[in-house]
Amino acid sequence: MKQIEVQGDAPTKNCLPIPKASYQQDLGDIPIMPEIDIELTLAFQQALLNAGVPVTLAQQAAGIMAKDDPHAPHLGRSDEDMHIVRSAHTWMRAKGFFNR
């Protein structure tokens, strides 16, 4: 087991500071973060489906939202990405999701 030293403050004012701590972990067990977090994508997709968005559009929009970069302009979305997410939002509005 290797020891990892974790210390410092959170990068934004909306986050709690990370306390100074020392953790022991087996570095071989740490998963490599994929570009798109599968669990996050599935959660977004299910939320969109529950809101009445068609399956294909929900899949596309969920994949885009899961890879959003809060530090990039327009969350790192291309014009096509923004069109897809807006389309999903339009379906949600048409199905009365925001009137609940």
N, C-alpha and C positions, 0 to 999 in steps of 0.2 A: 504494500500500500504506500502511495505517495501522499504527502501532505500538501494541501493547497492553502495558501494564505489569501484571505478575502478581506479587503478593507477599502474604505473610501466612502464617498457620498453618492447619492443618486444623481443621475445626469440632469434631471429636470426638477423644478420646484414642486411638481404635482406628485412626486414619488417620495416615499419614506426613505430616510438615509439608511444605507447598508451598514450595520454595526460591524465593528472590528471583530473578526472571529477567525478561528482556525478550524478547518474541516479536514477530516481524513476520508478519502475516497479512493476506490480503485479506479484509476483513470481509464482502464480498459472498458469499464462499464458505462462511461459517459457517451451517450449517443451523439453522433454528429448531426447538427441541426440542418435539416434539409432546407432548401430555399423556400419552400412552401410547407407550412406545418399542416400535416394531414388532418389532425384532430380539429384544428381551427377551421380548416376548409369545410370539413363535414358539419361542424356546428353552424357556420354561416349558411351552408347549403340547406340544412334542416330548418333554420329560422326563415329563410326565404321561401321554402316550400310551404311551411306553415302559414306564411303570409299570402299565399296564392300565386306565387311566381311560378311559371312553367318550368319543368324539370331542366331542360337544356340551358335556359337562361339562368336559372338558379345555380347550376354547376359552374357556368362561366363566371358569373358575378362573384360567387364564393371563392373561386380560385384567385380572382383579382384582389378581392378584399383581404384575403389571407396573406398576401405578399406585400401589402401596403407598407410604405416606408414613411413614418411620421416626420422624418427629417428632410425628405425630398419634396420639391415643388409638386403639387397635385398628388401627393402621396406616392410619387413615382409612377403614376398611371399614364399610359399613352392616351391619345384622343379616342382611339377605339375602346380602350379599357373604360374610360369615363362614359362613353356612350352606352356600353353594356350595363354598367352599374346604374346609370340614370334610367335605362329601360326597366331594370328590375324594380327600381323605386317607383316608376310609373305604374307598373303592374300592382305593386303593393297599395298604392293610392287608389287605383281603380277597383281593387277588391275590398276597399274600406278598412284596410289595416290601421290607418292612422285615426280612424273614427271610433276605435274601440274604447 
